[in-house]
Amino acid sequence: MKLIDKMTAATAGIWAEYNKHPFVKGIEEGTLDKEKFKYYIMQDYLYLIEYAKVFGIGIAKSKSVKTSKLFASYVHLLTDGEMDIHRGYMGKFDVTEEELAQTPRALDNLSYTSYMLRVAYEESEVEILAAILSCAYSYEVIAHTIIKNRPNSVCHDFYGDWIKGYASEAYHAKNVELIETLEMLTEHYTEEQKQHIIDIYIACSRYELAFWDLAWHMRK
């Protein structure tokens, strides 16, 4: 069994909750309160700033040029791709740079990013991949599940772009690259080492669910 299959099995219960969550269901049905989505977009933008730093540390810790390039490509994808989607939505909400700068990270947001940064600083490129994969891959799965449940959701005049972005072939291709790199780097890992990778993945998956909660309740 591939490591990603073990990781998927270990987090199946957590991930099943994502698309049942009222915030995600609201996006799927097009009924989510836009003030909640505004809060989410602002918090997720602040999250992505720290998330990009995790990839940056991955560049420094990479043992091969290939892995270094992978981490570097994600920094570019985040700063010039995914964050552009967020900037677009913040434009719709008329969120100013000043407002964003004055917005504190919610406690769950701070805890999640602090955990990933600790993993990045203390451990290797492999553990970094495990920490970042939960976020990157889960968004693809969430988007495709939304489309499966409600195919016309991509046509929604407000939430459609969010869904299409994470369901795109380009986004999928980057996740495949992350997973294939993780499999390659852990090929000769012991079961104990692999379990450590799974434990990190589980922790980040739990943080992902907490992030949907903070967005729904607009927790500070």
Short mmCIF file of the C-alpha atoms (twelve columns), coordinates in Angstrom:
data_MODEL
# 
_entry.id   MODEL 
# 
loop_
_atom_site.group_PDB 
_atom_site.id 
_atom_site.type_symbol 
_atom_site.label_atom_id 
_atom_site.label_alt_id 
_atom_site.label_comp_id 
_atom_site.label_asym_id 
_atom_site.label_seq_id 
_atom_site.Cartn_x 
_atom_site.Cartn_y 
_atom_site.Cartn_z 
_atom_site.pdbx_PDB_model_num 
ATOM 1   C CA . MET A 1   0.000   0.000  0.000   1 
ATOM 2   C CA . LYS A 2   1.278   3.459  -0.903  1 
ATOM 3   C CA . LEU A 3   1.890   5.920  1.898   1 
ATOM 4   C CA . ILE A 4   -0.741  8.323  0.543   1 
ATOM 5   C CA . ASP A 5   -3.300  5.484  0.764   1 
ATOM 6   C CA . LYS A 6   -2.412  4.957  4.429   1 
ATOM 7   C CA . MET A 7   -2.643  8.697  5.029   1 
ATOM 8   C CA . THR A 8   -6.026  8.808  3.310   1 
ATOM 9   C CA . ALA A 9   -7.335  5.886  5.354   1 
ATOM 10  C CA . ALA A 10  -6.099  7.439  8.606   1 
ATOM 11  C CA . THR A 11  -7.925  10.714 7.923   1 
ATOM 12  C CA . ALA A 12  -11.038 9.393  6.168   1 
ATOM 13  C CA . GLY A 13  -13.342 10.263 9.071   1 
ATOM 14  C CA . ILE A 14  -11.991 13.803 9.353   1 
ATOM 15  C CA . TRP A 15  -12.130 14.478 5.621   1 
ATOM 16  C CA . ALA A 16  -15.696 13.152 5.408   1 
ATOM 17  C CA . GLU A 17  -16.686 16.010 7.708   1 
ATOM 18  C CA . TYR A 18  -15.363 18.703 5.350   1 
ATOM 19  C CA . ASN A 19  -18.156 18.487 2.789   1 
ATOM 20  C CA . LYS A 20  -20.776 18.041 5.520   1 
ATOM 21  C CA . HIS A 21  -19.654 21.245 7.188   1 
ATOM 22  C CA . PRO A 22  -22.249 24.053 6.939   1 
ATOM 23  C CA . PHE A 23  -19.637 26.471 5.590   1 
ATOM 24  C CA . VAL A 24  -18.651 24.162 2.731   1 
ATOM 25  C CA . LYS A 25  -22.286 23.163 2.154   1 
ATOM 26  C CA . GLY A 26  -23.099 26.856 1.891   1 
ATOM 27  C CA . ILE A 27  -20.548 27.256 -0.888  1 
ATOM 28  C CA . GLU A 28  -21.913 24.174 -2.623  1 
ATOM 29  C CA . GLU A 29  -25.495 25.409 -2.464  1 
ATOM 30  C CA . GLY A 30  -24.633 29.058 -3.067  1 
ATOM 31  C CA . THR A 31  -26.366 30.039 0.161   1 
ATOM 32  C CA . LEU A 32  -23.385 30.878 2.383   1 
ATOM 33  C CA . ASP A 33  -23.639 34.248 4.124   1 
ATOM 34  C CA . LYS A 34  -21.147 36.458 2.274   1 
ATOM 35  C CA . GLU A 35  -19.995 38.044 5.528   1 
ATOM 36  C CA . LYS A 36  -18.845 34.610 6.656   1 
ATOM 37  C CA . PHE A 37  -17.069 34.119 3.342   1 
ATOM 38  C CA . LYS A 38  -15.427 37.532 3.694   1 
ATOM 39  C CA . TYR A 39  -14.119 36.568 7.096   1 
ATOM 40  C CA . TYR A 40  -12.877 33.257 5.688   1 
ATOM 41  C CA . ILE A 41  -11.135 34.906 2.735   1 
ATOM 42  C CA . MET A 42  -9.325  37.365 4.979   1 
ATOM 43  C CA . GLN A 43  -8.253  34.662 7.424   1 
ATOM 44  C CA . ASP A 44  -7.226  32.325 4.621   1 
ATOM 45  C CA . TYR A 45  -5.168  35.090 3.020   1 
ATOM 46  C CA . LEU A 46  -3.336  35.558 6.324   1 
ATOM 47  C CA . TYR A 47  -2.933  31.776 6.500   1 
ATOM 48  C CA . LEU A 48  -1.433  31.605 3.003   1 
ATOM 49  C CA . ILE A 49  1.252   34.136 3.914   1 
ATOM 50  C CA . GLU A 50  2.498   31.743 6.608   1 
ATOM 51  C CA . TYR A 51  1.853   28.674 4.423   1 
ATOM 52  C CA . ALA A 52  4.165   30.087 1.758   1 
ATOM 53  C CA . LYS A 53  6.897   30.421 4.401   1 
ATOM 54  C CA . VAL A 54  6.642   26.675 5.072   1 
ATOM 55  C CA . PHE A 55  7.416   26.025 1.414   1 
ATOM 56  C CA . GLY A 56  10.244  28.524 1.649   1 
ATOM 57  C CA . ILE A 57  11.825  26.541 4.477   1 
ATOM 58  C CA . GLY A 58  11.304  23.456 2.317   1 
ATOM 59  C CA . ILE A 59  13.508  25.028 -0.354  1 
ATOM 60  C CA . ALA A 60  16.312  25.460 2.183   1 
ATOM 61  C CA . LYS A 61  15.943  21.897 3.483   1 
ATOM 62  C CA . SER A 62  15.653  20.169 0.112   1 
ATOM 63  C CA . LYS A 63  18.310  17.578 -0.609  1 
ATOM 64  C CA . SER A 64  17.858  17.717 -4.366  1 
ATOM 65  C CA . VAL A 65  17.393  20.410 -6.968  1 
ATOM 66  C CA . LYS A 66  14.179  18.709 -8.107  1 
ATOM 67  C CA . THR A 67  12.555  18.951 -4.683  1 
ATOM 68  C CA . SER A 68  13.835  22.484 -4.231  1 
ATOM 69  C CA . LYS A 69  12.205  23.466 -7.525  1 
ATOM 70  C CA . LEU A 70  8.935   21.875 -6.406  1 
ATOM 71  C CA . PHE A 71  8.830   23.937 -3.230  1 
ATOM 72  C CA . ALA A 72  9.842   27.056 -5.146  1 
ATOM 73  C CA . SER A 73  7.093   26.525 -7.728  1 
ATOM 74  C CA . TYR A 74  4.538   26.381 -4.936  1 
ATOM 75  C CA . VAL A 75  5.751   29.663 -3.475  1 
ATOM 76  C CA . HIS A 76  5.115   31.178 -6.915  1 
ATOM 77  C CA . LEU A 77  1.740   29.417 -7.214  1 
ATOM 78  C CA . LEU A 78  0.644   30.722 -3.833  1 
ATOM 79  C CA . THR A 79  1.827   34.302 -4.183  1 
ATOM 80  C CA . ASP A 80  0.815   34.768 -7.833  1 
ATOM 81  C CA . GLY A 81  -1.987  32.233 -8.160  1 
ATOM 82  C CA . GLU A 82  -4.068  31.172 -5.184  1 
ATOM 83  C CA . MET A 83  -3.574  34.474 -3.387  1 
ATOM 84  C CA . ASP A 84  -4.746  36.275 -6.527  1 
ATOM 85  C CA . ILE A 85  -8.078  34.444 -6.192  1 
ATOM 86  C CA . HIS A 86  -8.301  35.764 -2.658  1 
ATOM 87  C CA . ARG A 87  -7.350  39.279 -3.753  1 
ATOM 88  C CA . GLY A 88  -10.142 39.099 -6.311  1 
ATOM 89  C CA . TYR A 89  -12.697 38.238 -3.675  1 
ATOM 90  C CA . MET A 90  -11.361 40.891 -1.330  1 
ATOM 91  C CA . GLY A 91  -11.850 43.378 -4.138  1 
ATOM 92  C CA . LYS A 92  -15.493 42.331 -4.332  1 
ATOM 93  C CA . PHE A 93  -15.779 43.033 -0.615  1 
ATOM 94  C CA . ASP A 94  -13.833 46.300 -0.905  1 
ATOM 95  C CA . VAL A 95  -11.288 45.052 1.638   1 
ATOM 96  C CA . THR A 96  -8.437  47.547 1.801   1 
ATOM 97  C CA . GLU A 97  -4.774  46.770 2.495   1 
ATOM 98  C CA . GLU A 98  -5.130  48.741 5.716   1 
ATOM 99  C CA . GLU A 99  -8.100  46.656 6.848   1 
ATOM 100 C CA . LEU A 100 -6.256  43.441 6.071   1 
ATOM 101 C CA . ALA A 101 -3.116  44.620 7.878   1 
ATOM 102 C CA . GLN A 102 -5.202  45.389 10.969  1 
ATOM 103 C CA . THR A 103 -6.923  41.997 10.960  1 
ATOM 104 C CA . PRO A 104 -5.401  39.639 13.549  1 
ATOM 105 C CA . ARG A 105 -5.048  35.958 12.812  1 
ATOM 106 C CA . ALA A 106 -7.757  33.974 14.548  1 
ATOM 107 C CA . LEU A 107 -6.429  31.708 17.302  1 
ATOM 108 C CA . ASP A 108 -7.086  28.499 15.318  1 
ATOM 109 C CA . ASN A 109 -5.358  30.055 12.312  1 
ATOM 110 C CA . LEU A 110 -2.354  31.039 14.410  1 
ATOM 111 C CA . SER A 111 -2.173  27.602 16.010  1 
ATOM 112 C CA . TYR A 112 -2.338  25.810 12.641  1 
ATOM 113 C CA . THR A 113 0.344   27.892 10.954  1 
ATOM 114 C CA . SER A 114 2.554   27.796 14.056  1 
ATOM 115 C CA . TYR A 115 2.358   23.988 14.014  1 
ATOM 116 C CA . MET A 116 3.340   23.788 10.345  1 
ATOM 117 C CA . LEU A 117 6.200   26.222 10.842  1 
ATOM 118 C CA . ARG A 118 7.464   24.203 13.817  1 
ATOM 119 C CA . VAL A 119 7.436   21.059 11.685  1 
ATOM 120 C CA . ALA A 120 9.269   22.937 8.939   1 
ATOM 121 C CA . TYR A 121 11.958  24.357 11.222  1 
ATOM 122 C CA . GLU A 122 12.516  21.193 13.266  1 
ATOM 123 C CA . GLU A 123 12.171  18.417 10.702  1 
ATOM 124 C CA . SER A 124 13.051  17.469 7.132   1 
ATOM 125 C CA . GLU A 125 11.689  18.058 3.645   1 
ATOM 126 C CA . VAL A 126 9.544   14.932 3.996   1 
ATOM 127 C CA . GLU A 127 7.719   16.103 7.119   1 
ATOM 128 C CA . ILE A 128 7.230   19.480 5.441   1 
ATOM 129 C CA . LEU A 129 5.512   17.758 2.517   1 
ATOM 130 C CA . ALA A 130 3.229   15.906 4.933   1 
ATOM 131 C CA . ALA A 131 2.312   19.130 6.718   1 
ATOM 132 C CA . ILE A 132 1.434   21.069 3.583   1 
ATOM 133 C CA . LEU A 133 -0.321  18.253 1.742   1 
ATOM 134 C CA . SER A 134 -3.408  18.154 3.939   1 
ATOM 135 C CA . CYS A 135 -4.381  21.683 2.950   1 
ATOM 136 C CA . ALA A 136 -3.347  21.434 -0.692  1 
ATOM 137 C CA . TYR A 137 -4.975  18.091 -1.414  1 
ATOM 138 C CA . SER A 138 -8.116  18.514 0.704   1 
ATOM 139 C CA . TYR A 139 -9.186  21.609 -1.208  1 
ATOM 140 C CA . GLU A 140 -9.089  19.639 -4.455  1 
ATOM 141 C CA . VAL A 141 -11.138 16.827 -2.922  1 
ATOM 142 C CA . ILE A 142 -13.626 19.311 -1.458  1 
ATOM 143 C CA . ALA A 143 -14.078 21.088 -4.801  1 
ATOM 144 C CA . HIS A 144 -14.600 17.851 -6.735  1 
ATOM 145 C CA . THR A 145 -17.073 16.586 -4.131  1 
ATOM 146 C CA . ILE A 146 -19.014 19.842 -4.413  1 
ATOM 147 C CA . ILE A 147 -19.197 19.416 -8.194  1 
ATOM 148 C CA . LYS A 148 -20.227 15.771 -7.817  1 
ATOM 149 C CA . ASN A 149 -22.996 16.738 -5.423  1 
ATOM 150 C CA . ARG A 150 -24.113 19.799 -7.391  1 
ATOM 151 C CA . PRO A 151 -22.675 20.000 -10.938 1 
ATOM 152 C CA . ASN A 152 -24.066 23.480 -11.609 1 
ATOM 153 C CA . SER A 153 -22.270 24.897 -8.552  1 
ATOM 154 C CA . VAL A 154 -19.423 26.011 -10.839 1 
ATOM 155 C CA . CYS A 155 -21.859 28.374 -12.535 1 
ATOM 156 C CA . HIS A 156 -22.663 30.298 -9.372  1 
ATOM 157 C CA . ASP A 157 -21.952 33.971 -9.981  1 
ATOM 158 C CA . PHE A 158 -20.088 34.390 -6.697  1 
ATOM 159 C CA . TYR A 159 -18.758 31.041 -5.453  1 
ATOM 160 C CA . GLY A 160 -18.246 29.410 -8.847  1 
ATOM 161 C CA . ASP A 161 -14.727 30.774 -9.331  1 
ATOM 162 C CA . TRP A 162 -13.622 29.422 -5.944  1 
ATOM 163 C CA . ILE A 163 -14.899 25.949 -6.821  1 
ATOM 164 C CA . LYS A 164 -13.438 25.945 -10.339 1 
ATOM 165 C CA . GLY A 165 -10.035 27.101 -9.101  1 
ATOM 166 C CA . TYR A 166 -9.571  24.151 -6.768  1 
ATOM 167 C CA . ALA A 167 -11.109 21.650 -9.209  1 
ATOM 168 C CA . SER A 168 -8.870  22.717 -12.090 1 
ATOM 169 C CA . GLU A 169 -6.455  20.420 -13.901 1 
ATOM 170 C CA . ALA A 170 -3.581  22.765 -13.094 1 
ATOM 171 C CA . TYR A 171 -4.288  22.548 -9.358  1 
ATOM 172 C CA . HIS A 172 -4.618  18.757 -9.601  1 
ATOM 173 C CA . ALA A 173 -1.277  18.466 -11.402 1 
ATOM 174 C CA . LYS A 174 0.541   20.277 -8.592  1 
ATOM 175 C CA . ASN A 175 -1.003  17.942 -6.007  1 
ATOM 176 C CA . VAL A 176 0.079   14.905 -8.018  1 
ATOM 177 C CA . GLU A 177 3.609   16.284 -7.985  1 
ATOM 178 C CA . LEU A 178 3.510   16.742 -4.210  1 
ATOM 179 C CA . ILE A 179 2.218   13.209 -3.643  1 
ATOM 180 C CA . GLU A 180 4.681   11.580 -6.058  1 
ATOM 181 C CA . THR A 181 7.568   13.418 -4.396  1 
ATOM 182 C CA . LEU A 182 6.418   12.293 -0.958  1 
ATOM 183 C CA . GLU A 183 6.188   8.681  -2.153  1 
ATOM 184 C CA . MET A 184 9.652   8.845  -3.696  1 
ATOM 185 C CA . LEU A 185 11.289  10.350 -0.602  1 
ATOM 186 C CA . THR A 186 9.684   7.818  1.768   1 
ATOM 187 C CA . GLU A 187 10.260  4.731  -0.366  1 
ATOM 188 C CA . HIS A 188 12.781  3.269  2.079   1 
ATOM 189 C CA . TYR A 189 11.203  4.609  5.276   1 
ATOM 190 C CA . THR A 190 10.520  2.246  8.139   1 
ATOM 191 C CA . GLU A 191 6.965   1.734  9.349   1 
ATOM 192 C CA . GLU A 192 7.782   3.878  12.377  1 
ATOM 193 C CA . GLN A 193 8.991   6.722  10.158  1 
ATOM 194 C CA . LYS A 194 5.902   6.420  7.970   1 
ATOM 195 C CA . GLN A 195 3.652   6.537  11.018  1 
ATOM 196 C CA . HIS A 196 5.271   9.820  12.023  1 
ATOM 197 C CA . ILE A 197 4.396   11.227 8.582   1 
ATOM 198 C CA . ILE A 198 0.812   9.989  8.996   1 
ATOM 199 C CA . ASP A 199 0.584   11.593 12.443  1 
ATOM 200 C CA . ILE A 200 1.568   14.990 11.010  1 
ATOM 201 C CA . TYR A 201 -1.006  14.564 8.242   1 
ATOM 202 C CA . ILE A 202 -3.703  13.714 10.784  1 
ATOM 203 C CA . ALA A 203 -2.855  16.772 12.894  1 
ATOM 204 C CA . CYS A 204 -3.054  19.090 9.886   1 
ATOM 205 C CA . SER A 205 -6.308  17.485 8.758   1 
ATOM 206 C CA . ARG A 206 -7.778  18.232 12.183  1 
ATOM 207 C CA . TYR A 207 -6.574  21.814 11.855  1 
ATOM 208 C CA . GLU A 208 -8.271  22.034 8.448   1 
ATOM 209 C CA . LEU A 209 -11.592 21.051 9.996   1 
ATOM 210 C CA . ALA A 210 -11.043 23.607 12.763  1 
ATOM 211 C CA . PHE A 211 -10.438 26.240 10.077  1 
ATOM 212 C CA . TRP A 212 -13.872 25.605 8.551   1 
ATOM 213 C CA . ASP A 213 -15.309 25.971 12.041  1 
ATOM 214 C CA . LEU A 214 -13.544 29.278 12.674  1 
ATOM 215 C CA . ALA A 215 -14.845 30.581 9.338   1 
ATOM 216 C CA . TRP A 216 -18.420 29.473 10.056  1 
ATOM 217 C CA . HIS A 217 -18.485 30.914 13.568  1 
ATOM 218 C CA . MET A 218 -16.220 33.842 12.607  1 
ATOM 219 C CA . ARG A 219 -14.098 33.010 15.636  1 
ATOM 220 C CA . LYS A 220 -11.402 35.445 16.673  1 
# 
